[in-house]
């Protein structure tokens, strides 16, 4: 089993978590000017509890940090809680 890969699917406006060629999770977003709003995160029920959502959110936020000057707005409760638990990502919400 390969390690999961995170892909930014800009046409679908989501970061997809892909394992063995199958999308097992997503973090949906909306772009509005200088903001990227994370509106929903989900992981396939058969893959929950293994840290997959955390991997997905961390990679998505790392991508925003590296490739954008957009401010992150965490409308999704999971993304909001993840950022609260990881202080080194909180600056993304105030750019």
C-alpha positions, 0 to 999 in steps of 0.5 A: 500500500502506497502512502497517501498523496494530496492533490489540488484539484483546482477544477473541483476546488478541493484538495484530494487525498488519494491512496492506491489511485482512489480518492479517500478524502477531500478538503473542499474550498472556495476562493474569493479574492485574497481568501481561500475558504475551507468549507468541508473536509471528509474522509471515507468512513473505511479510512477514518481514525488513521490520521488521514484527515490531518495529513490532508489538511496539513498538505493543503495548508502547506500548499497554500503557504508555499504557493499563495498569499491568500488568507485562510478562512476555516469555515470547516470545523475540522480545519478550524480545530486543526489550525488551533492545535497547530500554532505554526499554521495560525499565521495563515489566517491573518495574512 
